[in-house]
Amino acid sequence: MNRLPVFILMTCCWLGRVGGLVGTVVLMACSQEMESQPSFSYQEAPRRQSPPDSIARSSATSGAQLQPPQDEQGSRLFAVNCRHCHGSHGDGDGPVAGYLQQLPVNLHAPSVQSKSPEELFLVITQGLDVMPAFKPYLSSQERWALVNFVHSLNHQTTGQPTP
C-alpha cells in the first residue's frame, strides 16, 4: 500500500489549518485606517486646501457655546473661510461664486438676518445645500464668532440692529 498520497493529504490539511490561522492573525494585525478615511460622495470634487493663513484643524473641538468672542476673530474667520464664496462684504459675490451649482446666499438678506443665532450656528455647523459643514474645521467658539459676525453685517450696512 502506498502511503505517500495519504501523507501528502494530511500535510496539506495541516498546512491549510495553520495557514488559515496565520492568515487570520496577519489580517487582524493590519491597519484599520481605511475604515476611518473620509470618502467623497459619488462624483464629488475633492475639497480644495484651505489658504495658508487658515485656522488649524487641531483647533476644532466640540463643546457648548463659550463666552461671546470678539468681532475681530469673526472678521478674520470670515475672511479665511467664507469670503471666497460669500464675498468680502457678504453679498454672495465671492471669487468662486460663479463656479458653484448654486449662488451663495447674500448674508445681508432679511432671510438670513432674521434667523436666530442658534439657526445660523446650525447652518455653519452642519452646512446647507452646497455650503459645507464647518464642524470638522472650526471649534464651537469659532463658529459662534462667525454667527456674531454675520449678524453684525446688517449693523454695518444699516447702522441699526436687526429687530
C-alpha positions in Angstrom: 0.0 0.0 0.0 1.3 3.4 -0.9 1.2 5.8 2.0 2.6 8.8 0.1 -0.8 10.2 -1.1 -2.2 9.9 2.5 0.8 11.7 3.9 0.5 14.4 1.3 -3.2 14.8 2.0 -2.6 15.0 5.8 0.2 17.5 5.3 -1.9 19.7 3.1 -4.8 19.7 5.6 -2.4 20.6 8.4 -0.8 23.4 6.4 -4.3 24.6 5.4 -5.3 24.9 9.1 -2.0 26.6 10.1 -2.1 28.8 7.0 -5.6 29.9 7.8 -4.7 30.7 11.4 -1.6 32.6 10.2 -3.6 34.5 7.6 -6.2 35.4 10.2 -3.5 36.8 12.6 -1.9 38.7 9.8 -5.2 40.3 8.7 -6.1 41.2 12.3 -2.7 43.0 12.6 -3.4 45.1 9.5 -4.1 48.8 10.0 -7.8 49.8 10.2 -7.0 53.3 8.9 -9.0 52.8 5.7 -12.2 52.3 7.7 -11.9 55.8 9.1 -10.9 57.6 5.9 -13.4 60.3 4.8 -15.0 59.3 1.5 -16.4 61.6 -1.1 -19.9 61.3 -2.4 -20.4 60.0 -5.9 -18.5 62.2 -8.3 -18.0 64.9 -5.7 -15.0 67.1 -6.5 -12.2 66.9 -3.8 -12.2 69.7 -1.3 -9.6 72.3 -2.1 -7.0 73.0 0.5 -7.5 75.9 2.8 -5.4 79.1 2.4 -2.1 79.1 4.3 -3.4 81.5 7.0 -6.5 79.5 7.8 -7.2 78.1 11.2 -5.5 74.8 12.0 -7.7 71.7 12.3 -6.3 71.0 15.7 -8.4 73.9 16.9 -11.6 72.1 16.0 -13.0 71.0 19.4 -16.5 70.1 20.4 -18.2 71.8 23.2 -21.0 74.1 24.3 -21.2 77.7 23.5 -18.4 79.6 25.1 -18.2 83.3 26.0 -19.1 85.7 23.2 -16.0 86.1 21.0 -14.6 89.4 19.8 -15.6 90.9 16.4 -12.1 90.7 15.2 -12.0 87.0 15.5 -15.2 86.6 13.5 -13.9 89.0 10.8 -10.7 87.0 10.5 -12.5 83.7 10.3 -14.9 85.1 7.7 -12.0 86.3 5.6 -10.3 82.9 5.7 -13.3 80.5 5.5 -16.3 82.4 3.9 -15.1 85.3 1.8 -14.2 83.1 -1.3 -17.9 82.2 -1.7 -19.9 85.0 0.1 -17.6 87.8 -1.0 -15.7 90.4 1.1 -18.9 92.1 2.3 -21.2 89.1 2.4 -23.1 89.9 -0.8 -22.7 86.4 -2.2 -20.4 87.5 -4.9 -17.1 85.9 -3.9 -14.4 84.9 -6.5 -15.6 81.2 -6.7 -19.4 82.0 -6.5 -19.8 81.7 -10.3 -18.3 78.2 -10.3 -20.8 76.8 -7.8 -24.0 74.9 -8.6 -26.0 77.5 -6.6 -25.0 81.1 -5.9 -24.1 81.7 -2.2 -26.6 83.5 -0.1 -26.4 87.2 0.4 -25.8 87.5 4.1 -27.4 90.9 4.2 -30.8 89.4 3.0 -33.7 89.5 5.5 -34.0 85.7 5.2 -30.5 85.4 6.8 -30.6 88.3 9.2 -33.9 87.3 10.6 -32.5 83.9 11.6 -31.8 83.3 15.3 -28.2 82.9 16.4 -28.9 79.2 17.0 -30.2 78.7 13.5 -27.2 80.4 12.0 -24.9 78.3 14.2 -26.7 75.1 13.0 -26.2 76.2 9.3 -22.5 76.9 9.9 -22.0 73.7 11.8 -23.9 71.2 9.5 -23.8 73.1 6.2 -26.8 73.7 3.9 -27.3 72.8 0.3 -23.9 73.4 -1.3 -22.4 75.1 1.7 -20.1 72.6 3.5 -20.3 71.8 7.2 -17.6 73.6 9.3 -17.9 71.5 12.4 -14.8 69.4 11.4 -12.7 72.5 10.8 -13.8 75.2 13.3 -14.3 74.9 17.1 -17.6 75.8 18.7 -16.2 79.2 19.8 -15.0 80.0 16.2 -18.4 79.1 14.8 -20.1 81.3 17.3 -17.7 84.1 16.3 -18.9 83.6 12.7 -22.6 83.8 13.8 -21.9 87.1 15.6 -20.0 88.4 12.6 -22.8 87.5 10.2 -25.3 89.3 12.4 -23.0 92.3 12.6 -23.1 92.6 8.8 -26.6 94.0 9.0 -25.4 96.6 11.5 -22.6 97.7 9.2 -25.0 98.4 6.3 -27.9 99.9 8.1 -26.3 101.2 11.3 -29.3 99.8 13.1 -29.6 96.4 14.9 -31.9 93.8 13.4 -35.2 93.8 15.3 
